[in-house]
Amino acid sequence: MSSLLVSNIGELVTNDLSLGDGSPLGLVSDAALVVDGGRVSWVGRRDHAPAADSVLDVDGVAVIPGFVDSHSHLVFAGDRAEEFAARMAGRAYSAGGIATTVEATRQAPDEALAANVARLVGEMARQGTTTVEIKSGYGLTVVDEARSLAVAADFTAETTFLGAHVVPPEYVDDPASYVDLVTGPMLTAAAPHAKWIDVFCERGAFDAGQARAILTAGLAAGLQPRVHANQLGPGAGVTVACEVGAAAADHCTYLTDDDVADLRDAAVVATLLPGVDFSTRSPYPNARRLLGAGVTVALATDCNPGSCYTSSMPLCIALAVREMRMTPAEALWAATAGGAAALRRDDVGRLGVGASADFAVLDAPSYTHLAYRPGVPLVVAAYRRGQRLA
């Protein structure tokens, strides 16, 4: 594989404290980087750059690490536009609408599911996302969860078994038997295609005892835990996430002081999903409280057909800055290095030496424009391991 010099970078975000201005973003001005073997082999000022086999001149614009979207639900069929319209007319959001997508997904052939994932992953790439986590959770049978994960695995290594999304209609009167199914035959069928296990620990979904049982079974099967936690109201989701050593607790809208302290002390990433709150007219999480307490914060899209049908990490950055009072720097870090932390990855979300050469080129002089110009398609190219995606 030939080497590539990416040169004439007006502002380079590295997320490497040892580089550039010493800030968490590790900003380097008038910069360049060299890609060799799919990884970053050199970073620094343009006038010190070594030679390479080919050159990409970006004409003085900003380059950032590729976004790491650590929470998405892309394997599904159909949409829930009518539900969205009803919600905008005043109906409250609840977990129950998931059953609508479950019915459509069960009926869809693998080819249709794969085509939908490809479409959404393509949308993400065009907006700068180079790493994406994809969950199951719309099949809720042994066969449908396993095939959903097999489809997801064709697009990412970050696959998550979410058989514990909601209790499906056929088990509504016997949720204990469904938990037995999730922790038994469904887990056995899903585990070969999954890296992670997740549970929606929330009213209308699974309680703390059920969540612990599901995550513990997943750990025994070799899957790493993450949790949908404290989205719809106060609850035990964060507590369970910290008890089982989850990589991340996602949503984190309704937190007690103890929840915040537990996230910090257990080193569990709080993944905030502002697109959901925008799309459901719900309260936004208190990002300043989490950051002030020393909790690691990530941003993700939660792209799904019900509560948040957006694939745009730039939108989530703009919402985090405007609605959650994060600074542009904090929001960009959370959407890149924060997402990597939520996936326990140190090879993505940064552009230091040795990192995967995953980056996005912006039609802007600075990363600040991601929040400054909301809704404008500023990503002009995205690269994974030095190869152009979009």
N, C-alpha and C positions, 0 to 999 in steps of 0.2 A: 504494500500500500504506500503510495507516494505521500510526501509531507505537503502541508498547506500552510502558508503564511496569511493570516487574516490581518490586514494592515489598514492604516489610516482610520483607526477607531477614535472618534472624538472623545467618547467617554466609555470606559470599559468597567462593568460591574463584575468583580471576581468573587465576592463573598468570602474573601480570604484575608484575615486580619494581618497577615504578614506582608501583604502587598499594598501598594498605592498609598492612600491617605491615612491608613491605620484605623479607619472606621469599620464597622461590621460589614459594610458593602465592599470594602477594599477597592475603592475607586482609583482607576489609573487613567489619566488624561493623555491625549495624543499617543495612543497605545497600539499594541499589536499582540497577537498570540500565534503560536505555532501548533498545528495539529499533526501528530505523527502516530500512526497505528490506531487511529480513532480516539486518542487521548491528547490532552494538552501537554506539550513537552516544554513550552517556554511561554512566559508572560512578562511584559514590561513595556518600556517606552519604545515607540516606533523606531527612533533613531539608533536603538541598540539591537534591533531584531536580527537574528541569524537568517541566513538564506534558507529557502525551501524549494521544493520541486515546482510548486505553483503558488500564485498569489491571488487573494481575493481582496480587492480594494473596496472598502465600504463607504468611502467618500465623506469621512468626517462625522458620521452619525454614531449613535449609542449602540452598544452591544451588551446584552445581559445574558445570564445563564438561562437556559430553557426552563420554562415553568414546570414545576413538579406538582401535578394534580393528584393529591393523595386520597381523594374520596369521590367516586363516581359510580353510577348505576347504569351502564350502557347496554346491557343485554336485556332487551325488552321488545315487545311489539305494540303497535298502536300508539295513541297519545291520549291525553286527558284534558284537551282544550276546553271541553264543556265544563269540567270541574274547575278549571282556572277561571273561566268566565263567571261561574257561580260564586267563587270565592271573592272575586273582585266586586260582585254585587252584594257581598256581606256575609256569605256563609263561612263559618270558621273552618280552619284546616284541622284535620284529624288524620290518624294513621289508616283509617278504614278504606280510603280510596285506592290503596295498593292492590286490593282484591280485583279491581277492574283490569289492571295491567297483568295480573297473574293469569286471568282467563285468556287474554289475547296472546300472551307469551306461550302458554301451554299449547295453543293451537298452531303457532307459527313453526314452520320447518327451520332446521338449522341454517339453511342458506339465507333465509330472510333475516334471521337474527344476526348472522355474520355481516350481511350487507348493511344493516342498521348500525352495528358497531363500527364498521369501516367508515361509514359516512360521518359519524360523530368524532371518531379519532382524527379523521381528516380535517374536520372543523377545528378541532383543538390544535392540531399542528399549524394550521394557517394563522392561529392566534398565539403561537409561541410555545405551546405545551409540547414537551419532548419526552416526558415520563408521565404515565397515567396509571392509577390503580383502578381496577374494574371489579365490581361486586356481582355476585349472583343475587338471588332473592326474589325473582319474579316467576320462578317455576314452582317451588315449594312442594315438589314430589321428588322421590329419589332420582328418577330418570331425568326430570326437567332441570333439577339443580346441577346434576353432573354434566348434562349437555350444555347448559349455560356457561359453566366454568371452562369446558373444553373450547367453546367458541371464544371466550375471553382470552384464553391462553394463547390463541393465535395472534393476539395483538399486544400483549404485555406479559411480563413475568410477575407483575404485581396483581395477582388474582386473589379475590377474597370470597370465601364461602359464607353466604348470608342466608342460610336456610331459616335462621331465626329472624326473619324480617317482620312478619306478622303470622298469626295462626290462621291457616287457610280455612275457607268456609266449611270444608268437610270435617274439620276438627274443632269447630267453634264450641261444641258442647263437651269436648274432651281434650283440653289443651295439654294435659299431662301426657297423653298418648302421643301428641305431636312432638313434644320435647323428647320423648323416647325415640321417636323416628329420627329427629335431627341428630341426636347424640349417638344413634346406632347405625342403621343401614344407610341413611342419607350421608352421614359423615364419612362412612367407609367408601361410598361411591364418589364423593366430592373430593376427598383428600388428595388423590393423585393429580388433580388439576389445580390445586389451590396452594397458596403460600400462607394466607391469613384466614382467620375466622372472626366473624363479627356477629353482634347481636344488637337488636333494637330494644334497649332496656328503657321502657317508657310505658306510661299508661296506654292501654289499648294494644299493647304488644307483649313484652315479656317482663316479668318482675325480677327482682334481684336474685331470688333463689333459682329461678329458671335460667337467668343469664349466667350465674356462676356455674351451674351444671353444664351448660352448653360450652362455655369457654374452657372449662376444665377438661372436658372431653376432647375439645379441639387441641389443646396443649398436649394431651396424651397421644394424639394422632400425629404430632409433629407440626401443627399449625400455630402461628403466632397470633395473639389476640389483639383486637381493637374493638371499640364500643361506640355505638350511637348513644349519646348520653345527655340527659338534662336539656332536651330540646323543647318539649311542650310544657314543662313545669319542673319544680323541684323534684328530685328523686335520687335513686341510689346508683345511677349509671356511672358517675365519676368514682364513687366509692368502689364499685365492682372493678372498674378499669384499673384502679390503683392496686387493689388487692391481688389481681391476677397478673400484674406486670404488663399491662397492655402498652403497645407502642403509642397509641393515641386514643383520646376521648374526643369524639366529634360532635359538634353543635355547641355545647357548653353555654347555653343561653341563661339558664337559671342555676346559679351557683351560690352556695353558702361560703362563708369565710373558711370553713374547714375544707370544703371542696377545693378551693383555690390553693390552700396550703398543701393539701394532699397531692395535687397535680405537680406542684413544685418539688415536694420532697420525694415523690416517687418517680420523678423525671418522666412523666407522661405528657406527651405533646397535646396541647389543646388546639384542635383543628376547628377553625371558625369558618362558617359557610354563609357569608352574607347574602349570596344569591337566593338562598332559601327564605331568608327573612324578608327580602325585597319581594319575592314572588308570593309570599303568603301573608304579607302585611303583618308580620310578627315583630316583636321587639328584637333589636340587635344585641348580640353579646357585648359585655363590657370589656373590650380589648384592653383599655388602659388599666383596668384593675388587674388583669392577668399579667400584663407586661410589667407593671409596677411591682408585682409580687415575685417576679423572676421566673414566671412560667414560660416555657418555650411555646410560641404560637405559630401555627401554620394556617394558610388560607387554601381553600379548595372550592371547586364549583358545586359538588354534589349533583352533577348533571343527572337528571332523571325525568321521567315523563309527567310526574305528578306535582311535586313541591318546588321544583327548580329546573326548568328545561333550558338551561343555558350551558354552553360549553366554553364560555369566555372567562379565562383567568384575568385578562385586563379589566373586565367589568367588575370582577370581585375585588380587585385592587382599588378601583375607583370607589366602590361602595365602602370598603374598609376605611379608606381615608376620609370620605365624606360623612359616613354614618356611624363609624365606630371610633373615629378620632385617632386612627393610626397615622403616623407620618408617612409620606411617600416612601421613605427609606425602610421603615418598619414593614410596610405592606409588601414591598418588593421582596425583602428578605423572607418574609413569611410564605410568599408564593413560590419561592425557589428553595433556599436552604431549609426553611421551616418544613416544607413539604417533604424534603429529603429526610429530615429527622423523623417525621411521622412514619416514614417507610423504613427507618433504620438503615439509610443509605448514606455513604460518604463519598460516593463517586459521581453523584449528580447534584444539581442545585448550586454548583460552584464552578469556577473556571480557574482554579489553581493548578499547578503542575501535578500531573497524575490523574486529574479528573477526566471523566468522559467529556469529549468535545461536543457538548450539547449546548447550543446557544441560539439566541434570536437577535436578528438585526432590526433595529427600529428606524422608522422614518421620522426621526426626532433627534435633537442634540443631547437629550438627557432622559434618563428613566423617569424623571418627574412627570414627563408628559403623559405617562400611562394614566395618571390620576387627573392631571391638568386638562387633558383633552378626552374626557370620557366618551365612549361610543365611536371614536375615530379608529379605523383599522391601521394602527401604527406599525404592526409587525409586517415587515416586507419579506422576510425569509427566516426559516427555522432549520436548524441543522442538528442531527443526532450522530454522534461519533464522527463528526466532520463531514457527513453526507447530507445533502440538502433534502429536507422533507417537503417543504412548501415554500 
